């Protein structure tokens, strides 16, 4: 699977796929041992469900998320936003 957002500083490299899941985690030597293993490492949000008295864990890999991943113009700075209309997030 392609890595949409690679973020690193020379000692650590973290890559994310199009569902904002961590796919690779290299530390302290980029390119050696991948600490994310076979991945993916999922990312989720635990929140109150609007209009109810319950809480829900919403994984970014599930349907309902609008994920926008990009680089700021003429930079290597990433900008990622996630929106879930049903959960008002």
C-alpha distances in whole Angstrom, upper triangle without the diagonal:
4,7,9,12,13,17,19,23,23,23,20,17,15,11,10,7,9,11,12,11,12,9,11,15,17,21,23,22,19,17,19,18,15,17,14,14,12,11,10,13,15,17,20,23,26,29,32,32,34,37,37,38,35,32,28,25,22,18,16,14,17,18,21,19,19,17,18,16,18,20,23,25,26,24,22,22,19,21,19,21,20,23,24,27,28,28,30,27
4,6,9,10,14,16,20,21,22,19,15,13,9,9,6,8,11,12,12,12,9,11,14,16,20,23,21,18,16,19,19,16,18,15,16,14,13,12,15,16,17,20,24,27,29,33,32,34,38,38,39,36,33,29,26,23,19,17,15,18,19,22,19,19,16,16,13,15,16,20,22,22,21,18,19,16,18,17,19,19,22,24,27,28,28,29,27
4,6,7,10,13,17,17,18,15,12,10,6,6,5,7,10,10,10,9,7,9,12,14,17,20,19,15,14,17,17,14,16,13,15,14,12,11,13,14,15,19,22,25,28,31,31,33,37,37,38,35,31,28,24,22,18,16,15,18,20,21,18,18,14,14,11,12,14,17,19,20,18,15,16,13,15,14,17,17,21,22,26,28,27,28,25
4,7,10,13,17,18,20,17,13,11,7,6,5,6,9,9,10,10,10,11,14,16,19,22,21,17,17,20,20,17,18,16,18,17,15,13,15,15,15,18,21,24,26,30,30,31,35,35,36,34,30,27,24,21,18,15,14,18,19,20,16,15,12,11,8,9,10,14,16,17,16,13,13,10,12,11,14,15,18,20,23,25,25,26,22
4,6,10,13,15,17,14,10,8,6,5,7,8,10,8,10,9,10,11,12,14,17,19,19,15,16,19,19,16,17,15,18,18,15,14,14,15,14,17,20,23,25,29,29,31,35,35,36,33,30,27,24,21,18,15,15,19,20,21,17,16,12,11,7,8,9,12,15,16,13,10,10,7,9,9,12,14,18,20,24,26,25,25,22
4,7,10,12,13,10,7,6,4,6,9,11,13,11,12,10,10,9,10,11,14,16,15,12,13,16,16,14,15,14,16,17,15,14,15,16,16,19,22,25,27,31,32,34,37,38,38,35,32,29,26,23,20,18,18,22,23,24,21,20,16,15,11,11,11,14,16,16,13,10,10,9,12,12,15,17,21,24,27,29,28,28,25
4,7,10,11,8,6,5,6,8,12,14,15,12,13,11,12,10,10,11,12,14,14,11,13,16,16,14,15,14,18,19,17,16,15,17,16,19,21,25,27,30,32,33,37,37,38,35,31,29,26,24,21,18,20,23,25,25,22,21,17,16,12,12,11,13,16,16,13,9,9,8,11,12,15,17,21,24,27,30,28,28,24
4,6,7,5,4,6,8,11,15,17,19,16,16,13,13,11,10,9,10,11,11,9,11,14,15,14,14,15,18,20,18,18,17,19,19,22,24,27,29,33,35,36,40,40,40,38,34,32,28,27,24,22,23,26,28,29,25,25,21,19,16,15,14,16,18,18,14,10,11,11,14,15,19,21,25,27,31,33,31,31,27
4,6,6,7,10,12,15,19,21,22,19,19,16,17,14,12,11,10,10,11,9,13,15,16,16,16,17,20,23,21,21,20,22,22,25,26,29,32,35,37,39,43,43,43,40,36,34,31,30,27,25,26,30,32,32,29,28,24,22,19,18,16,17,20,18,15,11,12,13,16,18,21,24,28,30,34,36,34,34,30
4,6,7,11,13,17,20,23,24,21,21,18,18,14,12,10,9,9,8,7,10,12,14,15,16,18,20,22,22,22,21,24,24,27,29,32,35,38,40,42,46,46,45,43,39,37,33,32,29,27,28,32,34,35,31,30,27,25,22,21,19,20,22,20,17,14,15,16,20,21,25,27,31,33,37,39,37,37,33
4,7,10,14,17,20,24,25,21,20,17,17,13,11,8,6,5,6,6,10,11,12,13,13,16,18,21,20,21,20,23,23,26,28,31,33,37,39,41,45,45,44,41,38,35,32,31,28,27,28,31,34,35,31,31,27,26,23,23,21,23,25,24,20,17,17,18,21,22,25,27,31,33,37,39,37,37,33
4,7,10,13,17,20,21,18,17,13,13,10,7,6,5,6,7,6,9,11,11,11,11,12,15,18,17,17,16,19,19,22,24,27,30,34,36,38,42,41,41,38,34,32,28,27,25,23,24,28,30,31,28,28,24,23,20,20,19,21,24,23,19,16,16,16,19,19,22,24,28,30,33,35,33,33,30
4,7,10,14,17,18,15,14,11,10,7,6,5,7,9,9,6,8,11,11,9,10,11,14,16,15,15,14,17,17,21,23,26,29,33,34,36,40,40,40,37,33,30,27,26,22,21,21,25,27,28,25,25,21,20,17,17,16,19,22,21,18,14,14,14,17,17,20,22,25,28,31,33,31,32,28
4,7,10,14,14,11,10,7,8,6,5,7,9,11,12,9,11,13,12,10,10,9,12,14,12,12,11,13,13,17,19,23,26,29,31,33,37,36,36,33,29,27,23,22,19,17,17,21,24,25,21,21,18,18,15,15,15,18,21,21,18,14,14,12,15,14,17,18,22,24,28,29,28,28,25
4,7,10,11,9,8,6,6,5,7,9,12,15,14,11,12,14,14,11,12,10,13,13,11,10,11,12,13,16,19,23,25,29,30,32,36,36,36,33,29,26,23,21,17,15,15,19,21,22,19,19,15,15,12,13,14,17,20,20,17,14,14,12,14,13,16,17,20,22,26,28,26,27,24
4,7,8,5,5,5,6,7,9,12,15,18,18,15,15,18,17,13,14,11,14,13,11,9,9,10,10,14,16,20,23,26,27,29,32,32,33,30,26,23,20,18,14,12,12,15,17,19,16,15,12,12,10,12,13,17,20,21,18,15,14,11,12,11,13,13,17,19,22,24,23,24,20
4,6,5,6,7,7,9,12,15,19,21,21,18,18,20,19,15,16,13,15,13,11,9,10,10,11,14,17,21,23,26,26,28,32,32,33,30,26,23,20,17,14,11,10,13,15,17,14,14,11,12,10,12,14,18,20,22,20,17,17,13,14,12,14,13,17,18,21,23,23,24,21
4,5,7,10,10,13,16,19,22,25,25,21,21,23,23,19,20,16,18,17,14,11,13,12,12,14,17,20,22,25,25,27,30,30,32,29,26,22,19,16,13,10,9,12,13,14,11,11,8,9,8,11,14,17,19,21,20,18,17,13,13,11,12,11,14,16,19,20,20,21,19
4,6,9,10,14,16,20,22,25,26,23,23,24,23,19,19,16,18,16,13,10,11,9,9,11,13,17,19,22,21,23,27,27,28,25,22,19,16,12,9,6,5,8,10,11,9,9,7,10,9,13,16,19,22,24,22,20,19,15,14,11,11,10,12,13,16,18,17,19,16
4,7,9,12,14,17,20,22,23,20,21,22,21,18,17,14,17,16,12,10,9,8,7,10,12,16,18,21,22,24,27,27,28,25,22,19,15,13,10,7,7,11,13,13,10,11,8,9,8,12,14,17,20,22,20,18,16,12,12,9,10,9,12,14,17,19,18,19,16
4,6,9,11,15,18,21,21,19,19,20,18,15,14,11,13,12,9,6,6,5,6,9,12,16,19,22,23,25,28,28,28,25,22,19,15,13,9,7,7,11,14,15,13,14,11,13,12,15,17,20,23,25,23,20,18,15,15,12,13,12,15,16,20,21,19,21,18
4,6,7,11,14,17,17,15,15,17,15,11,10,7,10,11,7,6,5,7,8,11,15,18,21,25,25,28,32,31,31,28,24,21,18,16,12,11,11,15,18,19,16,17,14,15,14,16,17,21,24,25,22,19,18,15,16,13,15,15,18,19,23,24,23,24,21
4,7,10,14,16,16,14,13,14,13,9,9,6,8,8,5,5,6,9,11,15,18,21,24,28,29,31,35,34,34,31,27,24,20,19,15,13,13,16,19,21,19,19,16,17,15,17,19,22,25,25,23,19,19,16,18,16,18,18,21,22,26,27,26,27,24
4,6,10,13,13,10,10,11,10,6,7,5,8,9,7,8,9,12,13,17,20,23,27,30,31,34,37,37,37,33,30,27,23,22,18,17,16,20,23,24,22,22,19,20,17,18,19,22,25,25,22,19,19,17,19,17,20,20,24,25,29,30,29,30,26
4,7,10,10,9,9,10,8,5,5,5,8,11,10,10,10,13,14,18,21,23,27,30,32,34,38,37,37,34,30,27,24,23,19,18,18,22,25,26,24,24,21,21,18,20,20,23,26,26,22,19,18,17,19,18,21,21,25,26,30,31,29,31,27
4,6,6,5,6,7,6,5,6,8,10,13,13,14,13,17,18,21,24,27,30,34,35,38,42,41,40,37,33,31,27,26,23,22,22,26,29,30,27,27,24,24,21,22,21,24,27,26,23,19,19,18,21,21,24,25,28,30,34,35,33,34,30
3,5,6,9,8,7,8,8,10,13,16,16,17,16,19,19,23,25,28,31,35,37,39,43,42,41,38,34,32,29,28,25,24,25,28,31,32,30,30,27,26,23,24,23,25,28,27,24,20,20,20,23,22,25,26,30,32,36,37,35,35,32
4,6,9,9,9,10,10,13,15,18,18,20,19,22,22,26,28,30,33,37,39,42,45,45,44,41,37,35,31,31,28,27,28,31,34,35,32,33,29,29,26,26,25,27,29,28,25,21,21,22,24,25,28,29,33,35,38,39,37,38,34
4,6,6,8,10,11,14,15,18,19,20,20,23,24,27,30,33,36,39,41,44,47,47,46,43,39,37,33,32,29,28,28,32,35,36,33,33,30,29,26,26,25,27,29,28,24,21,22,22,25,25,29,30,34,36,39,41,39,40,36
4,6,8,9,11,13,14,17,17,18,18,21,22,26,28,31,34,38,40,42,46,45,45,42,38,36,32,31,27,26,26,30,32,34,31,30,27,26,23,23,21,24,26,25,21,18,19,19,22,23,26,27,31,33,37,39,37,38,34
4,7,7,11,12,13,15,16,17,18,21,23,27,30,33,36,39,41,43,47,46,46,43,39,36,33,31,28,26,26,30,32,34,31,31,27,27,23,23,23,26,27,26,23,20,21,21,24,24,27,29,32,34,38,39,38,39,35
4,6,9,12,12,14,16,18,18,22,24,27,30,33,36,40,41,44,48,47,46,43,39,37,33,32,29,28,27,31,33,35,33,33,29,29,26,27,26,29,31,30,27,23,24,24,27,27,30,31,34,36,40,41,39,40,37
4,6,9,9,12,13,15,16,19,21,25,28,30,34,38,39,42,45,44,44,40,37,34,30,30,26,26,25,29,32,34,31,32,29,29,26,27,27,30,32,31,28,24,25,24,27,26,29,29,33,34,38,39,37,39,35
4,5,6,9,10,12,12,16,18,21,25,27,31,34,36,39,42,41,40,37,33,31,27,26,23,22,21,25,28,30,27,28,25,26,23,24,24,27,30,29,26,23,23,22,24,23,26,26,29,31,34,35,34,35,32
4,5,9,9,11,10,14,16,19,22,25,28,32,33,36,40,38,38,34,31,28,24,24,21,21,20,24,27,29,26,28,25,26,23,25,25,28,31,31,28,24,24,22,24,23,25,25,28,29,33,34,32,33,30
4,6,5,7,7,11,13,16,20,22,26,29,30,33,37,36,35,32,28,25,21,21,17,17,17,20,23,25,23,24,22,23,21,23,23,27,30,30,27,23,23,21,22,20,22,22,25,26,30,30,29,30,27
4,5,8,9,13,15,19,22,24,28,32,33,36,39,38,37,33,30,27,23,23,19,19,18,21,25,27,25,27,24,25,23,25,26,30,32,33,30,26,26,24,25,24,26,25,28,28,32,32,31,33,30
4,7,9,12,15,19,22,24,28,31,32,35,38,37,37,33,30,26,23,22,18,18,16,19,23,25,24,25,23,25,23,25,26,30,33,33,30,27,27,24,26,24,25,24,27,27,31,31,30,32,30
3,5,8,12,15,19,21,24,28,28,31,35,33,33,30,26,23,19,18,15,14,13,16,19,22,20,22,19,21,20,22,24,27,30,31,28,25,24,22,23,20,22,21,23,24,27,28,26,28,26
4,6,9,12,16,19,22,25,26,29,32,31,31,28,24,21,17,16,12,12,10,13,17,19,17,19,17,19,17,20,22,25,28,29,27,24,23,20,21,18,19,18,21,21,24,25,24,26,23
4,7,10,14,16,19,23,24,27,30,29,29,25,22,19,15,14,11,11,10,14,17,19,17,19,17,19,18,20,22,25,28,30,27,24,22,19,20,17,18,17,20,20,24,24,22,24,21
4,7,10,13,16,20,20,23,27,26,25,22,19,15,12,10,7,7,7,10,14,15,14,16,14,17,16,20,22,25,28,30,27,24,22,19,19,16,16,14,16,16,20,20,18,21,18
4,7,10,13,17,18,21,24,23,23,20,17,14,10,9,6,6,8,10,13,14,12,14,12,15,15,18,20,23,26,28,25,23,21,17,16,13,13,11,14,14,18,18,16,18,15
4,7,10,13,14,17,21,20,20,16,13,10,6,5,4,6,8,9,12,12,11,14,13,16,16,20,22,24,28,30,28,25,23,19,18,15,13,11,12,12,15,15,13,15,12
4,6,10,11,14,18,17,17,14,10,8,6,5,6,8,11,11,13,13,11,14,14,16,18,21,23,25,28,31,29,26,24,20,18,15,13,11,11,10,14,13,10,12,9
4,7,9,13,16,14,14,11,7,6,4,6,9,11,14,13,15,15,14,17,17,20,21,25,27,28,32,34,32,30,27,24,22,19,17,14,14,12,15,14,10,12,11
4,6,9,12,11,11,9,5,6,7,8,11,13,16,15,16,14,14,17,18,20,22,26,28,29,32,35,33,31,28,25,23,19,17,14,13,11,13,12,8,10,9
4,6,9,8,7,6,4,6,9,10,14,16,19,17,18,16,16,19,20,23,25,28,31,32,35,38,36,35,31,28,26,22,19,17,15,13,13,11,8,10,10
4,6,6,7,6,6,6,10,10,14,16,18,16,16,14,15,17,20,23,25,28,31,32,35,39,37,36,33,29,26,23,20,17,14,11,11,8,6,8,10
4,6,8,9,9,10,13,13,17,18,21,18,17,15,16,18,20,23,26,29,32,32,35,39,37,36,33,30,27,24,20,17,14,12,10,8,6,7,10
4,7,9,11,13,16,16,20,21,24,21,20,17,19,21,24,27,30,33,36,36,39,42,41,40,37,34,31,28,24,21,18,15,13,10,10,11,14
4,6,8,11,14,15,19,21,23,20,20,18,20,23,25,28,31,34,37,38,41,44,42,41,38,35,32,29,25,22,19,16,15,12,11,13,15
4,7,10,14,16,20,22,24,22,22,20,22,25,27,30,32,35,38,39,42,45,43,42,39,36,33,30,27,24,21,18,18,15,13,15,17
4,7,10,13,16,19,21,19,19,18,19,23,24,28,30,33,36,37,40,43,41,40,37,34,31,28,25,22,20,17,17,14,12,14,15
4,7,10,13,16,18,16,17,16,17,20,22,25,27,30,33,34,38,40,38,36,33,30,28,24,22,19,17,15,16,13,10,13,13
4,6,10,13,14,13,14,13,14,18,19,22,24,28,30,32,35,38,36,34,31,28,26,22,20,16,15,12,14,12,9,12,12
4,6,10,12,11,13,13,13,16,17,20,22,25,28,30,33,36,34,31,29,25,23,20,18,15,14,12,15,13,10,14,12
4,6,9,7,9,9,9,13,13,17,19,22,25,27,30,33,31,29,26,23,21,17,15,12,11,9,12,11,9,12,10
4,5,6,9,10,9,12,12,16,17,20,23,25,29,31,29,27,25,21,19,16,14,11,12,11,14,13,12,15,13
4,5,8,8,6,9,8,12,13,17,20,22,25,28,26,24,21,18,16,12,11,8,10,9,13,13,12,14,12
4,7,9,8,10,10,13,14,18,21,24,27,29,27,25,23,20,18,15,14,11,12,12,15,15,15,17,15
4,7,7,10,11,15,17,20,24,26,29,32,30,28,26,22,21,17,15,12,12,10,13,13,13,16,14
4,6,9,11,14,17,20,24,26,29,31,30,29,27,23,21,17,15,12,11,9,11,11,12,14,14
4,7,10,13,16,19,23,25,28,31,30,28,26,22,20,16,14,10,8,6,7,7,9,11,11
4,6,10,12,16,19,21,24,27,26,25,22,19,16,12,10,6,6,5,8,9,10,11,9
4,7,10,13,17,18,21,24,23,22,20,17,14,11,8,6,5,6,9,11,12,12,10
4,6,10,14,16,18,21,20,19,17,13,11,7,6,5,7,9,12,14,14,14,12
4,7,10,12,15,18,17,16,14,10,8,6,5,6,9,12,14,17,17,16,14
4,7,10,13,15,14,12,11,7,6,4,7,9,12,15,18,20,20,20,17
4,7,9,11,10,10,9,6,5,6,9,12,15,18,21,24,23,22,19
4,6,8,7,6,6,4,6,8,12,15,18,21,24,27,26,25,22
4,6,6,7,6,6,6,10,13,16,19,23,25,28,27,26,23
4,6,8,8,10,10,13,16,19,22,25,27,31,30,28,26
4,7,9,11,13,16,19,22,25,29,31,34,34,32,29
4,5,8,11,14,17,21,24,27,30,33,32,31,27
4,6,10,13,16,20,23,26,29,32,31,30,27
4,7,10,13,17,20,24,26,29,28,27,23
4,6,10,13,17,20,23,26,25,24,20
4,7,10,14,17,20,23,22,20,17
4,7,10,14,17,19,18,17,14
4,7,10,13,16,15,14,10
4,7,10,13,12,11,8
4,6,9,9,8,6
4,6,6,6,5
4,5,5,6
4,6,8
4,5
4
